[in-house]
Amino acid sequence: MKKVLIVTDDNGSEVHMTLENWGSGVDRLFRRWVREGEVWRCLETGRSARQSQNKRFSSLFRKPVRPSFN
């Protein structure tokens, strides 16, 4: 099973990359991405990207808010 990471580049577009290890991966156009701290950098183009915050699914697993009875 391959691990797929979704990152968002500086322009706001999503990049889906297949991880080879914890510090590098390849996107669908076979461009090499390398992790530098919290930023992913493409070696061929020089673009930088950050890991996406997936807000669509985070609300599904959030604890429900209890009403306060005073």
N, C-alpha and C positions, 0 to 999 in steps of 0.2 A: 504494500500500500504506500503510495506516494503522499507526502505532505505538501499541501498547497497553501501558500500564503498570499493574502491580498493586501497590497500596499497602495497608497495614494500618492501620486507624484505631485510636483509643484503646480502643475496645471489643473489638478483636481481629478484627473482621470485615474481609474483603477488599473493596476497591473497585477495580473495573476502569475505567480511564479512557483515553480516546483523546486522545493528545497533539496539540495544534495547533502548538506550538513547544516549545522546551526549558523554558519557564517556565510554561506553562498547559495545561490540558486540560479535558475534559468527561466526566463519568461517564454511565452509561446513563440516568439520570434527568434529564440535561441540566443538572446543577449544575456551576458553574464552579469549578475547582480552580487555585490559584496556588501556585507554588513559592516558599518563603521559606527560603533556605539549604538545609538538608537535610530540612525539614519541608514537607509539602503542606497547604495550608489551604483549606477550602471557603468561598467567599464568601457563599453563601446560609445555611448552617447554623452556620458557625464551627468545625466539627470539624477536627481536625488528624490527619494520617496520615504514616507513614514508609514508605519503600520496603521491600517484603518481601524477605527473604532466602530465595530459593528453594532449599531444602535437598534437595528431591527429586531434582533433576537434577545437583546439584553432585557427588554421589558417583559419578555415571556417568563424569565426565571427570577424576576424581582419579587421580593416578599410583599404580600399585600399590606397596605397601610391600614392599621386598626383605627377605628374612630375613637376619639378620646371622650369619655363620659365624665363630666364634671359635676 
